[in-house]
């Protein structure tokens, strides 16, 4: 009887230990419903498969205390917003030339609903050392916004050059939204699934008016350069003439300082030519 009790107790202990091992190794117990997990262990690094809801996963790394941790993430579709604005080159200058309120600016806003695929979760977490949900959301936002920026900048450039197409887009955002969705899906695959894309704002400047303003400004600059060149030539001519006058007066000053009697001759010459001749003879006698 005692042997049976000992055997029963031993069996219960073994069963309890087995249950404990099974419990600690069963990774789903650490993950809330609807969430996904990535196991990171000191002994083996990142487990290559994401721990997904409804799929049984047992890992021995979890048995060793403090050896492994489960990083929990929410992979429900995430809304991402991106907006940008700007102006065409030299828009401020051209607006002043035409004296118009049109500032030749462009702007757009777009909303996207995206999901990081569960089979890409481990690779993303490992590559970018992501530890929290906030870090994962920041990763999603930055990648989707970068892709949207490339796509939308190209569309803005194309619509600026094609005003007819822009007029069509203004009345039907849905068609362009679907095009952007297709391009975003191609640009972000295979990591992301794009659920929806909605264009919320689109403003394109009048390129025809802009080109007129550009031509007017270029003409203005040409005329301005011509006037500046003419003014500079006149200033140079005046400066050269003034310098010549100064040099001439300097030479006269040196001459009169050397021959002071010439001053008397000049004064007399202004009144009487005969008297000037007599003064000249008088000067010659004084020099003798």
ABEGO torsion letter per residue (X at the ends): XAAAAAAAAAAAAAAAAAAAAAAAABAAAABBBGBBBBBBBAAAEBBABBBBBGBBBBBAAAABBGABBBBBBBABBBBBBBBBBEBBBGAAAAAAAAGBABAGBBBBBBBBBBBBBAAAAAAAAAAAGBABAAAAAAAAAAAAAAAAAAAAAAAAAAAAABAAAAAAAAABAAAAAAAAAAAAAAAAOAABBBABBBBABBBBBBAAAAAAAAAAAAAAAAAAAAAAAAAAAAAAAAAAAAAAAAAAAAAAAAAAAABAAAAAAAAAAAABAAAAAAAAAAAAAAAX
